Amino acid sequence: MPENQMPVDPVRELSRLHGSARKAALESLYHAYNHARYRVGDPVDFVWRHPDPADREVAAWIASALAYGRVASILKALDDLSRRWEHQPAAFLRQASDREMRTALSGFVHRWTRGEHVLGMLAGWRDLTASQDIPARLAAHPHGYRPALAELRTELLACAPEDPGHLFPNPAGPGACKRLAMWLRWMTRKDEIDPGLWAHTLDPSRLWVPLDTHMFRISKRLGLTRRKNPDGEAARRITAAYARIRPEDPLRYDFGITRLGMGQ
């Protein structure tokens, strides 16, 4: 590259496009990044490591909950957790008592997450899935996935031996609930990035964008929202903008957009 030539800013280039030109660029982006090799270094890769669907469900539930902070720290925490359940998450939940789970998770730390938070998420998930069909319940809710998850959260808190705290934020609140949105994307969409464990039941058009500060900054540069904060309303507006391009699958471009904006 000549010394006087500036590197291309891909987000800026995309922001200049509109209508069919932007859709074509986003499609190119999707096809560029929809490859298994790009899962490496992303928490979703932890889900794909498990060939058994039952193991994948448990892995997705906890991997998405722990997906905050530096990626290297997230992956280290997931590796630690995997050793604690001897690389068999479904068997761990099925066979271990609450006391045995508590012992296995003792000393677990990921930033401000402790073993008791993980115990609450896992044991609560075990009890909920033992008593009902979670994907069918989500699909049947007339008002969408967020209120359905808010109801499930209330039930999980009632049966869990510990409060999962920040690992299960309240979808009825004003927050974007980025990690829950990402979990739903993993469970609903099916391609080389998202495993789509519940793709036969859930509808991609009802998802909302997993919005963090990084994705929020990119979305503002693309003119998708004028909100000042990355809250639930910002996530709704950004999702609506993508739905105008791809109504049946508004999160089709989410992984690629995030990759595109790395370092921007």
C-alpha positions as CSV (number, residue, x, y, z in Angstrom):
1,M,0.0,0.0,0.0
2,P,1.4,3.4,-0.9
3,E,2.4,5.6,2.1
4,N,-0.2,8.2,1.3
5,Q,-3.0,5.8,0.8
6,M,-5.3,5.4,3.8
7,P,-6.6,1.9,4.7
8,V,-10.2,1.2,3.7
9,D,-12.8,1.6,6.5
10,P,-15.4,-1.1,5.8
11,V,-18.0,0.3,8.1
12,R,-17.7,3.7,6.4
13,E,-17.9,2.1,3.0
14,L,-21.1,0.3,4.0
15,S,-22.6,3.4,5.5
16,R,-22.4,5.1,2.1
17,L,-24.6,2.4,0.5
18,H,-28.4,2.3,0.6
19,G,-31.3,0.2,-0.6
20,S,-30.4,-2.7,-2.9
21,A,-26.7,-1.7,-2.9
22,R,-26.5,-2.1,0.9
23,K,-28.4,-5.4,0.8
24,A,-26.0,-6.7,-1.8
25,A,-23.1,-5.6,0.3
26,L,-24.5,-7.3,3.4
27,E,-25.2,-10.5,1.4
28,S,-21.5,-10.5,0.3
29,L,-20.5,-9.9,3.9
30,Y,-22.7,-12.8,5.1
31,H,-21.2,-15.2,2.5
32,A,-17.7,-14.0,3.4
33,Y,-18.0,-14.9,7.1
34,N,-20.5,-17.7,7.1
35,H,-17.8,-20.3,7.5
36,A,-16.9,-22.6,10.3
37,R,-13.3,-21.3,10.5
38,Y,-14.7,-17.9,11.8
39,R,-16.3,-19.6,14.8
40,V,-12.8,-20.1,16.3
41,G,-12.3,-17.5,19.0
42,D,-16.1,-16.9,19.4
43,P,-18.1,-18.3,22.3
44,V,-20.4,-20.1,19.9
45,D,-17.5,-22.5,19.1
46,F,-17.9,-23.9,22.6
47,V,-21.4,-25.1,21.5
48,W,-20.1,-26.7,18.3
49,R,-17.5,-28.7,20.3
50,H,-20.2,-30.9,21.6
51,P,-21.6,-33.4,19.0
52,D,-24.6,-34.5,21.1
53,P,-27.6,-32.1,20.8
54,A,-28.4,-32.5,24.5
55,D,-24.9,-31.4,25.4
56,R,-25.1,-28.5,22.9
57,E,-28.3,-27.2,24.6
58,V,-26.6,-27.0,28.0
59,A,-23.4,-25.6,26.5
60,A,-25.3,-22.9,24.6
61,W,-27.3,-21.8,27.7
62,I,-24.2,-21.3,29.9
63,A,-21.8,-20.1,27.2
64,S,-24.1,-17.3,26.2
65,A,-24.6,-16.3,29.9
66,L,-20.8,-16.1,30.4
67,A,-20.2,-14.2,27.1
68,Y,-19.1,-10.9,28.6
69,G,-15.7,-9.4,28.9
70,R,-12.6,-10.2,26.9
71,V,-13.0,-13.2,24.5
72,A,-9.9,-14.9,25.9
73,S,-11.3,-14.6,29.4
74,I,-14.6,-16.0,28.3
75,L,-13.0,-19.0,26.5
76,K,-10.8,-19.7,29.5
77,A,-13.8,-19.7,31.8
78,L,-15.7,-22.1,29.5
79,D,-12.7,-24.5,29.4
80,D,-12.6,-24.4,33.2
81,L,-16.3,-25.2,33.4
82,S,-16.0,-28.0,30.9
83,R,-13.4,-29.7,33.0
84,R,-15.6,-29.4,36.0
85,W,-18.4,-31.2,34.3
86,E,-15.9,-33.7,32.7
87,H,-16.9,-32.5,29.2
88,Q,-20.4,-34.0,29.6
89,P,-22.8,-31.1,30.4
90,A,-26.0,-32.9,29.9
91,A,-25.0,-35.9,32.0
92,F,-23.7,-33.5,34.7
93,L,-27.1,-31.9,34.9
94,R,-29.0,-35.1,34.7
95,Q,-27.0,-37.1,37.3
96,A,-25.5,-34.6,39.8
97,S,-27.5,-33.5,42.8
98,D,-27.6,-29.8,43.7
99,R,-25.0,-30.5,46.4
100,E,-22.7,-32.3,43.9
101,M,-23.1,-29.5,41.4
102,R,-22.2,-27.0,44.1
103,T,-19.0,-28.9,45.0
104,A,-18.0,-29.2,41.3
105,L,-18.5,-25.5,40.7
106,S,-16.8,-24.3,43.9
107,G,-14.1,-21.8,43.2
108,F,-15.3,-21.0,39.7
109,V,-14.6,-17.4,38.8
110,H,-15.2,-15.4,35.6
111,R,-14.9,-11.7,36.3
112,W,-17.9,-11.1,38.8
113,T,-19.4,-14.5,38.1
114,R,-19.0,-17.1,40.8
115,G,-19.8,-20.7,41.1
116,E,-23.1,-20.1,42.8
117,H,-24.3,-18.0,39.9
118,V,-23.5,-20.8,37.5
119,L,-25.2,-23.3,39.8
120,G,-28.4,-21.2,39.7
121,M,-28.4,-21.0,35.9
122,L,-27.6,-24.7,35.4
123,A,-29.9,-26.2,38.1
124,G,-32.7,-23.9,37.2
125,W,-32.3,-24.8,33.5
126,R,-32.4,-28.5,34.4
127,D,-35.6,-28.1,36.4
128,L,-37.3,-26.0,33.7
129,T,-36.4,-28.3,30.8
130,A,-37.4,-31.4,32.8
131,S,-41.0,-30.1,33.3
132,Q,-41.8,-28.4,30.0
133,D,-40.9,-28.0,26.3
134,I,-39.0,-24.7,26.3
135,P,-38.9,-24.0,22.5
136,A,-42.6,-24.8,22.1
137,R,-43.4,-22.4,24.9
138,L,-41.3,-19.7,23.4
139,A,-42.8,-20.2,20.0
140,A,-46.4,-20.1,21.4
141,H,-46.1,-16.8,23.2
142,P,-48.3,-14.3,21.4
143,H,-46.1,-11.3,22.4
144,G,-42.7,-12.5,21.4
145,Y,-39.6,-14.1,22.9
146,R,-38.7,-11.3,25.4
147,P,-41.9,-11.6,27.5
148,A,-41.8,-15.4,27.2
149,L,-38.2,-15.3,28.6
150,A,-39.3,-12.9,31.3
151,E,-41.9,-15.5,32.5
152,L,-39.4,-18.3,32.3
153,R,-36.9,-16.2,34.3
154,T,-39.5,-15.9,37.1
155,E,-40.0,-19.6,37.2
156,L,-36.3,-20.3,37.1
157,L,-35.6,-18.0,40.0
158,A,-38.4,-19.8,42.0
159,C,-36.8,-23.3,41.5
160,A,-33.1,-22.6,41.3
161,P,-31.0,-23.4,44.5
162,E,-29.1,-20.1,44.0
163,D,-29.9,-16.8,42.3
164,P,-28.1,-16.6,38.9
165,G,-28.1,-12.8,39.3
166,H,-26.5,-11.0,36.3
167,L,-26.3,-14.2,34.3
168,F,-30.1,-14.0,33.7
169,P,-31.1,-10.4,33.2
170,N,-34.8,-9.4,33.2
171,P,-36.1,-9.3,29.6
172,A,-39.1,-7.3,30.9
173,G,-36.7,-4.4,31.8
174,P,-35.3,-1.7,29.6
175,G,-31.9,-3.4,28.9
176,A,-30.9,-4.9,25.5
177,C,-30.3,-8.3,27.1
178,K,-27.5,-8.9,24.6
179,R,-26.5,-12.4,25.9
180,L,-30.1,-13.7,25.9
181,A,-30.5,-12.3,22.3
182,M,-27.3,-14.1,21.3
183,W,-28.5,-17.3,22.9
184,L,-31.7,-17.2,20.9
185,R,-29.8,-16.5,17.7
186,W,-27.7,-19.6,18.3
187,M,-30.8,-21.7,19.0
188,T,-32.9,-20.4,16.2
189,R,-30.7,-19.7,13.2
190,K,-29.0,-22.5,11.4
191,D,-25.9,-22.1,9.2
192,E,-22.2,-22.6,9.7
193,I,-22.1,-20.1,12.6
194,D,-25.4,-20.6,14.4
195,P,-26.1,-24.3,15.3
196,G,-29.9,-23.8,15.2
197,L,-30.7,-26.4,17.8
198,W,-34.4,-25.3,17.9
199,A,-34.6,-24.2,14.3
200,H,-37.5,-26.6,13.7
201,T,-39.6,-24.6,16.2
202,L,-38.4,-21.0,16.6
203,D,-38.8,-18.2,14.1
204,P,-35.8,-16.1,13.1
205,S,-38.1,-13.1,12.3
206,R,-38.9,-12.8,16.0
207,L,-35.3,-12.4,17.2
208,W,-33.7,-9.2,18.3
209,V,-30.1,-8.0,17.7
210,P,-27.6,-8.9,20.4
211,L,-26.6,-5.3,21.2
212,D,-23.5,-4.4,23.1
213,T,-21.5,-1.2,23.0
214,H,-19.4,-2.4,20.0
215,M,-22.4,-3.3,17.9
216,F,-24.1,-0.1,19.0
217,R,-21.2,2.0,17.7
218,I,-21.3,0.3,14.3
219,S,-25.1,0.6,14.1
220,K,-24.9,4.3,14.8
221,R,-22.3,4.7,12.1
222,L,-24.6,2.9,9.7
223,G,-27.5,5.2,10.6
224,L,-29.6,2.4,12.1
225,T,-30.4,4.3,15.3
226,R,-30.0,7.7,16.9
227,R,-30.4,6.4,20.5
228,K,-27.9,7.7,22.9
229,N,-27.5,4.4,24.8
230,P,-27.4,0.7,23.8
231,D,-30.7,-0.2,25.5
232,G,-33.6,-2.3,24.6
233,E,-35.2,0.3,22.5
234,A,-32.0,0.8,20.5
235,A,-31.9,-3.0,20.0
236,R,-35.5,-2.9,18.8
237,R,-34.9,-0.1,16.3
238,I,-31.7,-1.7,14.9
239,T,-33.5,-5.0,14.5
240,A,-36.3,-3.2,12.7
241,A,-33.8,-1.7,10.3
242,Y,-32.4,-5.1,9.4
243,A,-35.9,-6.5,9.1
244,R,-36.6,-4.0,6.4
245,I,-33.8,-5.6,4.4
246,R,-34.4,-9.2,5.4
247,P,-37.8,-9.5,7.2
248,E,-37.7,-13.3,7.5
249,D,-34.2,-13.3,9.1
250,P,-33.1,-9.8,10.4
251,L,-30.1,-11.3,12.3
252,R,-28.6,-12.9,9.2
253,Y,-25.9,-10.2,9.1
254,D,-25.2,-9.9,12.8
255,F,-22.1,-12.1,12.9
256,G,-20.6,-10.6,9.8
257,I,-21.3,-7.0,10.9
258,T,-19.5,-7.6,14.2
259,R,-16.6,-9.1,12.3
260,L,-16.6,-6.2,9.9
261,G,-16.4,-3.7,12.7
262,M,-13.6,-5.3,14.7
263,G,-11.0,-2.6,15.2
264,Q,-13.3,0.2,13.9
